[in-house]
Amino acid sequence: MAGPAAYENDEEQPLDPAAERVRRKLVRFMAVNLAILFVAVMAVVLALVYRTMTQPSTDAVIGPAGEQGQTVSGEVVLPDGAAIVSHSLVGDRLTLHVRRADGSEAILVYETREGAHPTGRLDIVRETP
């Protein structure tokens, strides 16, 4: 009857040369793959850290003629019955394209950093020939 002592003797015997070569190749293959995986994971982590540290500046303010540093001005009131056609959020700026009850359209600009009040309005006017 073969007991635990008989199995220990089998494990202690050296591998034949062909099996030892295969084992060495597998260990080398595993080490190379682990190194490549580590480098890839570190590249992703570094890219995420770089991206969070270098956020693009959203401080540019668009004026009436596209000049920086000026704000769009005017009194803005969202009338009853107005419907939002579309919206856009870029950084801290929210723009709403609204259609009023009378059919006219406007673009409302909000600076979300400063609160919920609109900071500008652009009326959309159709050019008549």
Rosetta constraint file for C-alpha pairs under 8 A:
AtomPair CA 2 CA 6 HARMONIC 5.78 0.50
AtomPair CA 2 CA 7 HARMONIC 7.84 0.50
AtomPair CA 3 CA 7 HARMONIC 7.17 0.50
AtomPair CA 4 CA 8 HARMONIC 6.54 0.50
AtomPair CA 5 CA 9 HARMONIC 6.67 0.50
AtomPair CA 6 CA 10 HARMONIC 6.79 0.50
AtomPair CA 7 CA 11 HARMONIC 6.52 0.50
AtomPair CA 8 CA 12 HARMONIC 6.33 0.50
AtomPair CA 9 CA 13 HARMONIC 6.68 0.50
AtomPair CA 15 CA 19 HARMONIC 6.01 0.50
AtomPair CA 15 CA 20 HARMONIC 5.80 0.50
AtomPair CA 16 CA 20 HARMONIC 6.24 0.50
AtomPair CA 17 CA 21 HARMONIC 6.22 0.50
AtomPair CA 18 CA 22 HARMONIC 6.43 0.50
AtomPair CA 19 CA 23 HARMONIC 6.14 0.50
AtomPair CA 20 CA 24 HARMONIC 6.18 0.50
AtomPair CA 21 CA 25 HARMONIC 6.21 0.50
AtomPair CA 22 CA 26 HARMONIC 6.19 0.50
AtomPair CA 23 CA 27 HARMONIC 6.21 0.50
AtomPair CA 24 CA 28 HARMONIC 6.13 0.50
AtomPair CA 25 CA 29 HARMONIC 5.99 0.50
AtomPair CA 26 CA 30 HARMONIC 6.05 0.50
AtomPair CA 27 CA 31 HARMONIC 6.16 0.50
AtomPair CA 28 CA 32 HARMONIC 6.21 0.50
AtomPair CA 29 CA 33 HARMONIC 6.17 0.50
AtomPair CA 30 CA 34 HARMONIC 6.08 0.50
AtomPair CA 31 CA 35 HARMONIC 6.19 0.50
AtomPair CA 32 CA 36 HARMONIC 6.26 0.50
AtomPair CA 33 CA 37 HARMONIC 6.09 0.50
AtomPair CA 34 CA 38 HARMONIC 6.07 0.50
AtomPair CA 35 CA 39 HARMONIC 6.23 0.50
AtomPair CA 36 CA 40 HARMONIC 6.18 0.50
AtomPair CA 37 CA 41 HARMONIC 6.17 0.50
AtomPair CA 38 CA 42 HARMONIC 6.13 0.50
AtomPair CA 39 CA 43 HARMONIC 6.14 0.50
AtomPair CA 40 CA 44 HARMONIC 6.40 0.50
AtomPair CA 41 CA 45 HARMONIC 6.24 0.50
AtomPair CA 42 CA 46 HARMONIC 6.00 0.50
AtomPair CA 43 CA 47 HARMONIC 6.08 0.50
AtomPair CA 44 CA 48 HARMONIC 6.24 0.50
AtomPair CA 45 CA 49 HARMONIC 6.23 0.50
AtomPair CA 46 CA 50 HARMONIC 6.02 0.50
AtomPair CA 47 CA 51 HARMONIC 6.06 0.50
AtomPair CA 48 CA 52 HARMONIC 6.25 0.50
AtomPair CA 49 CA 53 HARMONIC 6.17 0.50
AtomPair CA 50 CA 54 HARMONIC 6.16 0.50
AtomPair CA 51 CA 55 HARMONIC 6.49 0.50
AtomPair CA 58 CA 90 HARMONIC 7.87 0.50
AtomPair CA 58 CA 91 HARMONIC 5.73 0.50
AtomPair CA 58 CA 92 HARMONIC 7.18 0.50
AtomPair CA 60 CA 68 HARMONIC 6.10 0.50
AtomPair CA 60 CA 69 HARMONIC 6.84 0.50
AtomPair CA 61 CA 67 HARMONIC 7.82 0.50
AtomPair CA 61 CA 68 HARMONIC 5.32 0.50
AtomPair CA 61 CA 69 HARMONIC 5.42 0.50
AtomPair CA 61 CA 70 HARMONIC 6.18 0.50
AtomPair CA 61 CA 71 HARMONIC 6.19 0.50
AtomPair CA 62 CA 66 HARMONIC 5.26 0.50
AtomPair CA 62 CA 67 HARMONIC 5.96 0.50
AtomPair CA 62 CA 68 HARMONIC 5.48 0.50
AtomPair CA 62 CA 69 HARMONIC 7.11 0.50
AtomPair CA 62 CA 70 HARMONIC 6.41 0.50
AtomPair CA 62 CA 71 HARMONIC 6.25 0.50
AtomPair CA 62 CA 72 HARMONIC 7.25 0.50
AtomPair CA 63 CA 67 HARMONIC 5.05 0.50
AtomPair CA 63 CA 68 HARMONIC 6.19 0.50
AtomPair CA 63 CA 69 HARMONIC 7.09 0.50
AtomPair CA 63 CA 70 HARMONIC 4.66 0.50
AtomPair CA 63 CA 71 HARMONIC 4.89 0.50
AtomPair CA 63 CA 72 HARMONIC 5.35 0.50
AtomPair CA 64 CA 70 HARMONIC 7.71 0.50
AtomPair CA 64 CA 71 HARMONIC 7.45 0.50
AtomPair CA 64 CA 72 HARMONIC 5.96 0.50
AtomPair CA 71 CA 119 HARMONIC 7.67 0.50
AtomPair CA 71 CA 120 HARMONIC 7.26 0.50
AtomPair CA 72 CA 119 HARMONIC 6.95 0.50
AtomPair CA 72 CA 120 HARMONIC 4.75 0.50
AtomPair CA 72 CA 121 HARMONIC 6.77 0.50
AtomPair CA 72 CA 122 HARMONIC 7.86 0.50
AtomPair CA 73 CA 119 HARMONIC 6.83 0.50
AtomPair CA 73 CA 120 HARMONIC 4.99 0.50
AtomPair CA 73 CA 121 HARMONIC 6.80 0.50
AtomPair CA 74 CA 120 HARMONIC 6.05 0.50
AtomPair CA 74 CA 121 HARMONIC 6.26 0.50
AtomPair CA 75 CA 120 HARMONIC 7.54 0.50
AtomPair CA 75 CA 121 HARMONIC 7.36 0.50
AtomPair CA 76 CA 108 HARMONIC 7.55 0.50
AtomPair CA 76 CA 118 HARMONIC 6.72 0.50
AtomPair CA 76 CA 120 HARMONIC 6.90 0.50
AtomPair CA 76 CA 121 HARMONIC 6.07 0.50
AtomPair CA 78 CA 82 HARMONIC 6.71 0.50
AtomPair CA 79 CA 100 HARMONIC 6.85 0.50
AtomPair CA 79 CA 101 HARMONIC 7.75 0.50
AtomPair CA 80 CA 100 HARMONIC 7.90 0.50
AtomPair CA 80 CA 101 HARMONIC 7.26 0.50
AtomPair CA 81 CA 100 HARMONIC 6.39 0.50
AtomPair CA 81 CA 101 HARMONIC 5.03 0.50
AtomPair CA 82 CA 98 HARMONIC 6.40 0.50
AtomPair CA 82 CA 99 HARMONIC 5.51 0.50
AtomPair CA 82 CA 100 HARMONIC 4.10 0.50
AtomPair CA 82 CA 101 HARMONIC 5.35 0.50
AtomPair CA 83 CA 98 HARMONIC 5.43 0.50
AtomPair CA 83 CA 99 HARMONIC 5.16 0.50
AtomPair CA 83 CA 100 HARMONIC 6.31 0.50
AtomPair CA 83 CA 101 HARMONIC 7.76 0.50
AtomPair CA 84 CA 96 HARMONIC 6.57 0.50
AtomPair CA 84 CA 97 HARMONIC 5.83 0.50
AtomPair CA 84 CA 98 HARMONIC 4.25 0.50
AtomPair CA 84 CA 99 HARMONIC 6.25 0.50
AtomPair CA 85 CA 96 HARMONIC 7.57 0.50
AtomPair CA 85 CA 97 HARMONIC 5.35 0.50
AtomPair CA 85 CA 98 HARMONIC 5.27 0.50
AtomPair CA 85 CA 99 HARMONIC 6.43 0.50
AtomPair CA 86 CA 96 HARMONIC 6.03 0.50
AtomPair CA 86 CA 97 HARMONIC 5.13 0.50
AtomPair CA 86 CA 98 HARMONIC 7.20 0.50
AtomPair CA 87 CA 94 HARMONIC 7.25 0.50
AtomPair CA 87 CA 95 HARMONIC 5.57 0.50
AtomPair CA 87 CA 96 HARMONIC 4.49 0.50
AtomPair CA 87 CA 97 HARMONIC 6.00 0.50
AtomPair CA 88 CA 94 HARMONIC 5.74 0.50
AtomPair CA 88 CA 95 HARMONIC 5.25 0.50
AtomPair CA 88 CA 96 HARMONIC 6.69 0.50
AtomPair CA 89 CA 93 HARMONIC 5.76 0.50
AtomPair CA 89 CA 94 HARMONIC 4.51 0.50
AtomPair CA 89 CA 95 HARMONIC 6.50 0.50
AtomPair CA 90 CA 94 HARMONIC 6.55 0.50
AtomPair CA 92 CA 111 HARMONIC 5.76 0.50
AtomPair CA 92 CA 112 HARMONIC 5.27 0.50
AtomPair CA 92 CA 113 HARMONIC 5.92 0.50
AtomPair CA 93 CA 109 HARMONIC 7.02 0.50
AtomPair CA 93 CA 110 HARMONIC 5.76 0.50
AtomPair CA 93 CA 111 HARMONIC 4.77 0.50
AtomPair CA 93 CA 112 HARMONIC 6.06 0.50
AtomPair CA 94 CA 109 HARMONIC 5.84 0.50
AtomPair CA 94 CA 110 HARMONIC 4.99 0.50
AtomPair CA 94 CA 111 HARMONIC 6.33 0.50
AtomPair CA 94 CA 112 HARMONIC 6.80 0.50
AtomPair CA 95 CA 107 HARMONIC 6.57 0.50
AtomPair CA 95 CA 108 HARMONIC 5.50 0.50
AtomPair CA 95 CA 109 HARMONIC 4.51 0.50
AtomPair CA 95 CA 110 HARMONIC 6.17 0.50
AtomPair CA 96 CA 107 HARMONIC 5.47 0.50
AtomPair CA 96 CA 108 HARMONIC 5.02 0.50
AtomPair CA 96 CA 109 HARMONIC 6.54 0.50
AtomPair CA 97 CA 105 HARMONIC 7.21 0.50
AtomPair CA 97 CA 106 HARMONIC 5.87 0.50
AtomPair CA 97 CA 107 HARMONIC 4.45 0.50
AtomPair CA 97 CA 108 HARMONIC 6.43 0.50
AtomPair CA 98 CA 105 HARMONIC 5.67 0.50
AtomPair CA 98 CA 106 HARMONIC 5.51 0.50
AtomPair CA 98 CA 107 HARMONIC 6.24 0.50
AtomPair CA 98 CA 108 HARMONIC 7.49 0.50
AtomPair CA 99 CA 103 HARMONIC 6.05 0.50
AtomPair CA 99 CA 104 HARMONIC 5.88 0.50
AtomPair CA 99 CA 105 HARMONIC 4.49 0.50
AtomPair CA 99 CA 106 HARMONIC 6.70 0.50
AtomPair CA 100 CA 104 HARMONIC 5.48 0.50
AtomPair CA 100 CA 105 HARMONIC 6.01 0.50
AtomPair CA 100 CA 106 HARMONIC 7.96 0.50
AtomPair CA 104 CA 124 HARMONIC 7.31 0.50
AtomPair CA 104 CA 125 HARMONIC 7.79 0.50
AtomPair CA 105 CA 123 HARMONIC 6.39 0.50
AtomPair CA 105 CA 124 HARMONIC 5.37 0.50
AtomPair CA 105 CA 125 HARMONIC 7.66 0.50
AtomPair CA 106 CA 121 HARMONIC 6.82 0.50
AtomPair CA 106 CA 122 HARMONIC 5.59 0.50
AtomPair CA 106 CA 123 HARMONIC 4.30 0.50
AtomPair CA 106 CA 124 HARMONIC 5.14 0.50
AtomPair CA 107 CA 121 HARMONIC 5.67 0.50
AtomPair CA 107 CA 122 HARMONIC 5.07 0.50
AtomPair CA 107 CA 123 HARMONIC 6.37 0.50
AtomPair CA 107 CA 124 HARMONIC 7.35 0.50
AtomPair CA 108 CA 118 HARMONIC 6.64 0.50
AtomPair CA 108 CA 119 HARMONIC 7.82 0.50
AtomPair CA 108 CA 120 HARMONIC 5.95 0.50
AtomPair CA 108 CA 121 HARMONIC 4.61 0.50
AtomPair CA 108 CA 122 HARMONIC 6.55 0.50
AtomPair CA 109 CA 118 HARMONIC 5.62 0.50
AtomPair CA 109 CA 119 HARMONIC 5.62 0.50
AtomPair CA 109 CA 120 HARMONIC 4.92 0.50
AtomPair CA 109 CA 121 HARMONIC 6.06 0.50
AtomPair CA 110 CA 116 HARMONIC 6.91 0.50
AtomPair CA 110 CA 117 HARMONIC 6.44 0.50
AtomPair CA 110 CA 118 HARMONIC 4.35 0.50
AtomPair CA 110 CA 119 HARMONIC 5.24 0.50
AtomPair CA 110 CA 120 HARMONIC 6.98 0.50
AtomPair CA 111 CA 115 HARMONIC 6.78 0.50
AtomPair CA 111 CA 116 HARMONIC 7.45 0.50
AtomPair CA 111 CA 117 HARMONIC 7.71 0.50
AtomPair CA 111 CA 118 HARMONIC 6.91 0.50
AtomPair CA 111 CA 119 HARMONIC 6.41 0.50
AtomPair CA 112 CA 116 HARMONIC 6.19 0.50
